[in-house]
Amino acid sequence: MLHRVHQLAAEAARLQHHVQSAANNSATRIDILAQIAALDRDRDLTEIQARARGVPRSWVDLARRVGQTGDAWTDEQLLPTPLPKTKRRSIARVIADTTQLIDMAAITVAREHLLATSGVSGEPEPAAAQQVRRNMVAIWTRAVATATSIGMGRTQRADISRTTVDDLEQRLGHYLQYSLEDLDPQWRRYTTATIAAAVRRSLASLRRTDRGTNTANTDTDGEHPPTPKALLAQARHALRTTVVDRSESGAGTQIGAAITDALPHMAAYCWDCDIDTLVSGTAAPQAHRDTGPDP
């Protein structure tokens, strides 16, 4: 494809010289300019296809420049060393996705708590709760794919995992201070289908720009960001611990009973076995599966 980019750029450059000599012939000049425009469009499309197939941008740029200067392109052409992947930005993506998952888990469990203590049995908005689950699985899948793509080391992954528990407990404690009415807008912003859709697009972009890495393979030398199921389990454990502490201090006994009765039922309803197939110990993380239109 680099040969094709060079060829089109060289032909357009050659015609540019003819434009100068045809300055006094408007019909010829218009015809040549139309040819140049067609060549440029063809080259632009070829460059897009080349980059989509993993050809480094610097190589594509070089092929264009060499063609425009009229120099030859050979199989022995010296190519610049590709720039390294933007690892720092990608690490930030993994951290941001993990942080968002923590927030979603904390809000979900705090909402379960508030619903239970308000006497609500089961999930009152199953479609929205299902979408939150889809969004969490999608975000987790992107975090794993990104970490695998950039070869994130075991130490870096472990550092993220270590901070997860404390951050989750702090966020849960914060949201437990909300009323159900005040928490609802916080939860509802995670119920939109556009979150999973945006993640799917970014995963597709990651696969196009990183064809040399199998982002679906488990990195046995590292550990993945905590799964949605694990985060929810940790949040519910933290909630029960909070309830026990309150009970021992003479407060919250009725709340504890309500949570014990309500949480297992709500968890089974909202967080089904779809996540198990993604995060089982033997399965490699796969790209988020499209299970049909989001509700």
N, C-alpha and C positions, 0 to 999 in steps of 0.2 A: 504493500500500500504506500510505502514511502516513495517508491519509484513513480507511482501514479501521481502523488502530490507534487513531486518534482517536475514531472512531465507537464502537468496542467499549469503550474506556476511559470515554467519556462516558455510555454506557448503563449500565455497571456502577456509575458514580458516582451516576447518577440513582436506580437501584434501592437503593443504600445508604441514601438518604434515606427510602425506603419502609420499609426494615427498622425504622427508628426509630419510625415511626408504627404499625407492626404489632407492637409489643412485647407487646401483650396477646393476640395471636392467634398461637398457636404454629404452627398449620398453615400460615397465610399466610407467617409468618416463614420457616419451613423451605423453602417453595416459592420465595420470593424469594432466599434464600441459595443455593439450587441453581441458579437462573438466573444469579446473579452468578458462581458458580464456573464455569459453562459459558462465560460471556462472557470470564472471565479466561483460561481454557484456550485459547479461540479467539484471544484477543489475543496470548498467549504464542507460539502457533504462527505467527501472522502476523508478529510481530516477528522470529522466527527466520528465516522465509522472506525478509523484507525485508533483514536483514543478510547472508544468504547470496547475495542478488542484488546486493550491493555498496552498499546504502543505508547511509550512515554511522550508527554507533550513536547519535551525539549527536542526529541528526534523529529517529530512532525514539523516543528518550527524550523529546524535546520534544513529539512528537505525543501520547504517552501523558500527559504532564503537563498539556498544554492540554485534553485530553479530561477528565481527572480534575477539573480546576478548573471545567469547564463552559463554557469559552470556545470560540468558533467557530474552525474551521480553514478557511482559504481558500487559493486557488492563489497568492495574494500573500504567504503566510506567510513571515516572515523566518526564515531557517534559519541556525544557527551554522556558522561555517567549520570544516570537518572537521579534526581533529587530523592533523598530518603522520604518515606511516608511521613505525613504530619503526625508523628506519634504523640507529641504532647497534646495536640488538639484531640486526638482519638482517646487518649487516657482521660481527658476532661469529659468526653462523651460518656465513657463507662461510669465515671463518678457521678455525672449528672443523671444518668439513667437510674443508677442505684439509689441516689438520693430521692428521685421521684417515686421509685417503688416503695421506699421506706415511708414516705409521706402518704402514699395511697394506702398502705397497710395500716398505718396508724389511724388514719381517718376512718377506714372501713371498720376496724375493731371498736373505735370510740363510738361510731354510729350504732353498731350492734349493741353496745352497752346502753346507750341512751334509749334505743328502741325497746330493749328488754325492760329497763327500769320504768319505762312509760307504759308497760303492759301490752306492747305490740308483739304478737306472736308471728314468727316467720318474717319473710322479706316482703314489705309492702310494695316494692317496685322491682319486680324480678327482671324485667328487660334492662333497666338501667344498671342493676347490680351485675347482670351478665356481661354488659358492655365494659364495666370496670374490670371484670376478670379478664376479658379479652385484651383490654389495653395493658394490663399488667403483664400478661404472658408475652405480648408483642414487645413491650419495652425490655423485658428480661432477655428475650431472644436477641434483640439488637445489642444489648450489653455484652452478651456472651460472644456473638459474632464479631463485634468490634475488638474485644479483648483477644480473641483468637487471631484475628486478622493482623494485628500489630505485634503479636507475639508477646503480650504482656506477661511479665515474669511472675513467678510464684510469690515473691516478696510483695510486689505491688498489689496483686490480687488479695493476698492475706491482709495487707494493711487496710484495704477497703472493707473486707469482711469484719475485721476487728472493730472498726468504728461503727459498724451497722447496729449492733445491739444497743449501745449507749444512745445513739442518735434516735433509734426507734423508741426506746423507753422515754426519752425526753419529749419527742413529738407526741407520743400517746398521752403523757401526762399533761401536755399543753392542751390537746383537744378534749380531754376529759373535763376541762373547765368550761367548755362550751355548753350551751343549751342545745337541744335537738334542732330548734329553729335556727340558731346561729351556725350550727355545723353543716346544715343542709347545703348552703351555697358552696362550701368548701368541698363537700363530697360530689356535688353535681358537676363541678368542672372536670371531674375525671370520668364522667359518664358519656362523654361525646364520642361518637364513632370516628371523628376526625383524628383522634390520637393514634389509634391503630392504623388508620389509613396512611398517616404521615410516616409512621414507623416502617410500614411495608415499602413505601417509596424509598426511604433512606437505606433499607436493606437491599433493595434492588440496585441502588446506586453503588453501595458497598461491593456487591458482587461484580458489577460492571468494571469498577476501577481496581479491583483486587482479584483478578482471575487466577493469579498464581497461588493464592491461598485458599484452602478449603475451610471456609468459615463454619462448616457444619460438623467438623471433627472435634472431639473432646481433647483438650490439652491435658495429657496425663501428668505433666510436670507442674501444673497449676491448679487453681481452684476457681470455680465460677462464682460470679456474684450470687448472693442468696436468692433462691427461687421465690416466686410469689407465695407458694405454699409454705415454705420455711419462714418467710417474713410474717405471714399471718399467724402461724403457730407461735412464733416468738412474741408477737404482739398480744395474742390471747393469753399466753403464759404470764407476760408482764401485767396484764390486766388482772388476772386471778391473784397474782402476788400482791397487787395493790389492794384488792378486795380483802384478802386475808389480813393484811396489815391494818386496814381500817377496822376489821372485825375484832382484832386483838386489842385495838384501842377503844373498843366499845361502840364503834360506829360502823355502819354499812352492812350489818348482818343480813337484812332483807335484800339489799342490793346483791350481796354475794349469792344468795339463794336464787335470785332472779337470773343472774348471769349464768350460773351453773345449769339452770333449766333451759335457758334460751340459746346459748351459744352453740352447742352441738347441733341443734336443729338448723339454725341459720347457716352454719358453716357447711353442712351437708347440702343445703339447698343452693348456696351461691357458688361454692367452689368444688366443682365436680371433677370427675376423673380425667378430663382433658389435660389438666396440668400434670397429672401423674404420668401420662404418656410422654410428656415433654421432659420431665425432670427426674425420671427413674434413674437409679444408679447405673444402669447398663446402657441407657440410650444416649446417643450423642445429641447435643442441642440441634434442633432443626429450625429452619426459617419458619416464621409464624404462618400457620396454615390458614388459608382462606376458607372458612366454613360457611360461606354464603354471605348475603348482605347483612351488615350489622343492623341490629334493631334501632 
